[in-house]
Amino acid sequence: MSDISQIEQFIRKTCETHSLILLGINQGKFRIYTEEASGITAFLEIEENKNISFYFLLRTHDVVYCGDRSDAHVVLSLMFASFLKTNFGISCLLFDIPHPAVQDEIWGRYLMPQQSPSFLGSSIHEYQQNAVLEIVSSIASWRTMFWNIMGCPCEKCLKARSIEFSVQHDITEELSGLKEQLFKHPKNYNYSRRIWPNWDYFYNISEEITLIKSLELSQYFEALQIVNTAKEEYVEGINGSLLLNGDLKNFLAHKDIKKLRKLIKGIEKSTKQVNCAPLVLENMILAVSSPYIIAIGRLCGIYEFRVERENTRNRHNRESQLLFPISAFEWEDEVCPDQFEGLIKALLEREPNVKMVRKPAPINQGDKGRDLLIDWNVINPYVISEETPPTSLTKVVGQCKASNKTIGKHKVLDIRDTVETHNAQGYFLAVSTQIAEALTAKLEDLQAKGIWTQWWNRDDIETRLSKNQDLIPLFPKVLKAKDYIKFVEK
């Protein structure tokens, strides 16, 4: 039996065990569905090289939620994404799917994992099964816990409670007052009130701010916050806080926390103070001030973390201990450029969402400044519909710089010309040490001008090698493990 056939059989059995619906199988691609009330579909793809990529779509059906279902899509996606981070170490980007015909109505939401360290590639077959089990378990366990707290909204349960219409589209006087006080005259917004599950909701679409009033939801979210806070450490940076939650890394800007506090102050007359630190996803910040939950859309993910980390590198010793721990690897004083490039190629081939990596020519032999060509599935927030998730296959030029010194911008010249020469849309840089602040600024400028950028320094490489230790003996002229290799495929 082939590996794909084995994993298909395993997925069927796992879905059956967790009472999930397997909607389709097609050449290593799987769609796993909950039911109409939860509205979650997991899209799972297993590549021929045994790499795994996945994302979620949250879209409910009118057999459960009549009329405008924007509130269900926004509320459920926020709660599910928060649960994924606190319980499964998966940090997502959230993208609205606008209704194709009705203005200011949200047709669904994509949850695109941007950080999922436990899913970093491995060639071991058992890893596939563990990854599938974790994805399926995340959906099933959230569904069970959430509806036990909120109460199932299916037709049978509504009849048992003598509820004929669960949704009302008139805004409450209290929420209307807060809307006028906090937002003055919002251009685009959506609101509704549900009896079961119980919540009042307002979404300022233009400013990406959500208010949810629900005692049950706020208590549920407080429990998630306690779990998150217990795991999280933070370092005060230059422009905000660097947040470290296991292998997850996020950034919370001073200006964003100031905005959040202003919103909380606006509702504190009828609420308690915030009792937990904000929970930060890749592009969303959430806080609770019972009975309200507040969410604001802001960029606060791994990319923003890396930028701030470079700004903060020379700070206090405690920060260095948290952000740049003593290496578990011994790097060669003179790293072999050819082997370093080979190591990066091998790690990229196991990176989620990397489809192909090609090495067009031997190093320093007429490769026109490029070491690798990469087909990378990257987030594209400008093309979103129910049929099209916010990802696109992007051609990326990759360069590898082996050195025992910090890489400055003078070492990386003509990036834009290199990208354009090879008809690429992105640029990737891997260095064996770290990049200088000026080069960080240069890469940020490229990103702002529409060229997708990504970079790995020594810390990023070591994080991936700790998950792929079978690669270490293959590149002895780059580095060695200080202790011993724990996970090598036999």
DRENROFI-79563 format. One record per residue (C-alpha): x, y, z. Coordinates in steps of 0.1 Angstrom, whole numbers, padded with zeros to 4 digits, always signed. Example, Ala and Ser with C-alpha at 12.3 -4.5 7.8 and 13.67 -1.06 7.14 Angstrom:
! DRENROFI-79563
+0123-0045+0078+0137-0011+0071
This chain:
! DRENROFI-79563
+0000+0000+0000+0014+0034-0010+0021+0062+0016-0008+0083+0002-0032+0053+0004-0022+0047+0040-0027+0083+0050-0061+0083+0032-0071+0053+0053-0059+0070+0084-0078+0102+0077-0110+0083+0071-0107+0065+0103-0097+0096+0123-0127+0116+0109-0151+0088+0118-0137+0086+0153-0142+0124+0159-0176+0125+0141-0163+0148+0113-0173+0146+0076-0147+0138+0050-0161+0158+0020-0135+0149-0006-0102+0133-0014-0082+0142-0046-0045+0134-0051-0034+0140-0016-0059+0169-0010-0086+0164+0017-0115+0185+0029-0127+0178+0064-0160+0194+0076-0177+0198+0110-0214+0205+0106-0236+0235+0098-0236+0250+0133-0197+0252+0136-0192+0257+0099-0155+0248+0098-0138+0231+0068-0102+0221+0071-0083+0220+0038-0054+0196+0041-0027+0188+0014+0000+0162+0017+0028+0167-0009+0047+0139-0026+0077+0149-0004+0055+0142+0026+0052+0178+0036+0018+0189+0050+0000+0223+0044-0034+0232+0057-0059+0260+0063-0094+0265+0076-0126+0281+0061-0154+0292+0085-0187+0295+0067-0220+0286+0083-0253+0277+0066-0287+0292+0068-0303+0260+0080-0289+0270+0114-0283+0307+0112-0311+0324+0093-0306+0357+0075-0273+0376+0077-0247+0353+0092-0219+0378+0095-0220+0377+0133-0216+0339+0134-0186+0341+0110-0168+0368+0129-0175+0355+0164-0168+0318+0157-0136+0325+0137-0123+0347+0166-0130+0321+0192-0117+0292+0171-0085+0311+0162-0079+0319+0198-0084+0283+0208-0059+0271+0181-0032+0294+0195-0037+0287+0232-0042+0249+0229-0025+0238+0197+0003+0263+0191-0012+0274+0157-0013+0312+0151-0035+0323+0121-0042+0352+0098-0079+0359+0095-0094+0372+0062-0130+0383+0056-0148+0369+0025-0170+0398+0014-0205+0389+0002-0205+0391-0036-0239+0410-0037-0246+0425-0003-0225+0453+0010-0211+0451+0046-0220+0414+0049-0193+0389+0057-0198+0356+0038-0172+0337+0057-0136+0338+0070-0104+0321+0061-0080+0311+0089-0046+0308+0074-0019+0293+0097+0011+0316+0096+0029+0300+0125+0026+0263+0133+0060+0252+0146+0049+0216+0154+0041+0212+0117+0076+0221+0104+0084+0194+0078+0097+0160+0085+0103+0130+0062+0091+0105+0089+0058+0088+0080+0046+0088+0116+0048+0126+0116+0021+0127+0089-0003+0108+0111+0005+0129+0142+0000+0161+0122-0034+0149+0108-0045+0138+0142-0036+0172+0157-0055+0191+0130-0086+0169+0134-0084+0170+0172-0082+0208+0172-0115+0211+0153-0133+0183+0173-0122+0194+0207-0131+0231+0201-0165+0222+0188-0173+0200+0218-0161+0226+0243-0176+0256+0226-0211+0243+0222-0211+0229+0257-0205+0264+0269-0227+0284+0245-0255+0259+0238-0262+0242+0205-0281+0264+0180-0295+0236+0159-0333+0235+0152-0339+0207+0176-0322+0225+0205-0341+0258+0197-0374+0240+0198-0366+0225+0231-0361+0260+0245-0392+0274+0227-0371+0298+0206-0386+0305+0173-0362+0332+0159-0327+0331+0173-0315+0363+0156-0326+0399+0157-0311+0426+0135-0320+0456+0156-0291+0469+0177-0296+0472+0215-0298+0506+0231-0266+0500+0250-0246+0488+0220-0260+0516+0199-0248+0541+0225-0213+0526+0225-0213+0526+0187-0220+0564+0187-0195+0571+0215-0166+0550+0202-0169+0553+0164-0189+0584+0157-0199+0578+0121-0185+0544+0109-0186+0540+0071-0190+0503+0070-0204+0482+0098-0225+0451+0106-0244+0443+0138-0269+0418+0151-0282+0402+0183-0287+0365+0189-0308+0349+0216-0292+0314+0212-0262+0313+0212-0264+0345+0233-0244+0375+0220-0248+0411+0209-0223+0420+0182-0210+0451+0163-0183+0450+0136-0168+0483+0124-0155+0469+0091-0137+0500+0080-0116+0503+0112-0115+0465+0118-0129+0467+0153-0153+0441+0168-0174+0444+0200-0191+0413+0213-0213+0414+0244-0219+0380+0259-0213+0368+0295-0208+0332+0284-0183+0342+0257-0164+0365+0279-0160+0338+0305-0149+0313+0279-0124+0339+0265-0111+0347+0300-0103+0310+0304-0083+0310+0271-0065+0341+0283-0054+0325+0315-0039+0295+0295-0022+0319+0271-0008+0342+0299+0006+0312+0318+0027+0302+0287+0037+0336+0274+0068+0357+0281+0074+0391+0268+0103+0415+0262+0098+0452+0259+0112+0463+0226+0116+0497+0209+0082+0501+0194+0062+0476+0215+0064+0442+0232+0079+0410+0218+0057+0381+0228+0071+0345+0231+0047+0316+0236+0067+0284+0232+0078+0285+0196+0052+0311+0187+0065+0347+0183+0043+0378+0180+0046+0416+0183+0023+0440+0201+0029+0476+0191+0026+0505+0217+0002+0523+0194-0021+0493+0192-0023+0486+0229-0030+0524+0233-0060+0520+0209-0072+0490+0228-0071+0507+0261-0090+0537+0247-0118+0514+0235-0119+0497+0270-0120+0530+0287-0150+0539+0265-0170+0510+0278-0157+0507+0314-0186+0525+0329-0207+0494+0325-0179+0468+0326-0150+0456+0348-0114+0464+0341-0094+0442+0317-0083+0413+0338-0059+0396+0313-0032+0406+0289-0044+0408+0253-0043+0376+0232-0023+0383+0200-0028+0364+0167-0011+0372+0134-0034+0401+0124-0058+0404+0153-0055+0415+0190-0082+0405+0214-0090+0415+0250-0118+0409+0274-0136+0433+0297-0165+0413+0309-0191+0410+0295-0174+0425+0264-0148+0410+0241-0129+0435+0219-0110+0426+0188-0089+0449+0166-0074+0440+0133-0036+0448+0133-0005+0433+0119+0012+0416+0148+0027+0383+0136+0060+0367+0129+0072+0392+0103+0065+0422+0127+0083+0402+0154+0114+0397+0133+0116+0434+0124+0113+0444+0161+0137+0417+0172+0164+0432+0149+0158+0466+0164+0161+0452+0199+0191+0429+0194+0216+0449+0215+0194+0454+0245+0196+0441+0280+0210+0406+0289+0177+0393+0300+0163+0401+0266+0192+0383+0249+0186+0353+0271+0150+0351+0260+0153+0360+0223+0188+0347+0215+0195+0317+0237+0228+0299+0237+0229+0277+0207+0226+0239+0209+0247+0238+0178+0283+0243+0170+0288+0264+0139+0320+0262+0119+0342+0293+0120+0343+0293+0082+0309+0280+0070+0311+0263+0036+0289+0283+0012+0280+0253-0009+0269+0232+0020+0251+0261+0036+0231+0266+0005+0224+0228+0004+0212+0230+0041+0188+0259+0033+0175+0241+0003+0168+0210+0024+0150+0230+0051+0130+0249+0025+0118+0217+0010+0102+0208+0044+0088+0243+0050+0049+0244+0050+0036+0260+0018+0069+0257-0001+0060+0237-0032+0094+0234-0050+0130+0245-0046+0154+0245-0076+0191+0251-0077+0197+0264-0112+0235+0264-0113+0266+0257-0091+0275+0284-0067+0295+0314-0082+0291+0300-0117+0270+0324-0137+0238+0322-0116+0233+0359-0119+0232+0365-0082+0206+0339-0073+0212+0307-0054+0178+0292-0054+0144+0295-0071+0115+0288-0049+0078+0282-0056+0062+0294-0024+0025+0296-0015+0023+0330+0002-0005+0350+0017-0022+0373-0009-0049+0393+0009-0060+0410-0023-0077+0380-0040-0103+0366-0017-0136+0348-0025-0155+0318-0013-0137+0298-0040-0103+0314-0037-0084+0314-0004-0059+0343+0002-0029+0324-0010-0010+0325-0043+0019+0305-0057+0047+0330-0059+0081+0327-0076+0108+0337-0051+0145+0343-0057+0165+0329-0028+0200+0339-0018+0223+0323+0009+0251+0342+0026+0276+0322+0047+0297+0344+0069+0311+0347+0104+0301+0384+0106+0268+0403+0105+0255+0407+0070+0251+0443+0060+0232+0458+0031+0264+0462+0011+0266+0424+0010+0232+0421-0007+0231+0443-0037+0206+0449-0065+0178+0429-0049+0151+0445-0069+0170+0441-0102+0176+0404-0094+0139+0398-0087+0128+0415-0118+0155+0399-0140+0141+0364-0132+0104+0374-0134+0100+0367-0097+0076+0383-0072+0095+0377-0040+0129+0376-0023+0142+0352+0003+0175+0356+0022+0192+0331+0045+0223+0341+0065+0245+0320+0088+0248+0348+0114+0223+0377+0115+0214+0407+0094+0223+0443+0102+0196+0469+0111+0202+0487+0077+0195+0455+0058+0164+0449+0078+0152+0484+0068+0160+0476+0032+0140+0444+0032+0111+0462+0049+0112+0488+0021+0110+0461-0005+0079+0446+0013+0063+0480+0014+0068+0483-0024+0050+0450-0031+0079+0426-0033+0072+0397-0008+0102+0392+0014+0113+0366+0039+0146+0360+0057+0161+0335+0081+0190+0343+0104+0209+0318+0126+0181+0316+0152+0155+0308+0126+0177+0281+0110+0184+0265+0144+0147+0264+0152+0140+0245+0121+0170+0222+0125+0158+0212+0160+0127+0198+0142+0147+0182+0114+0178+0169+0131+0183+0141+0106+0197+0168+0083+0226+0178+0106+0251+0150+0096+0246+0158+0059+0263+0192+0063+0293+0188+0086+0311+0219+0071+0282+0241+0083+0275+0230+0119+0273+0201+0144+0250+0193+0173+0266+0200+0207+0250+0170+0224+0236+0143+0201+0210+0139+0174+0176+0129+0188+0155+0123+0158+0171+0106+0128+0150+0085+0104+0164+0050+0103
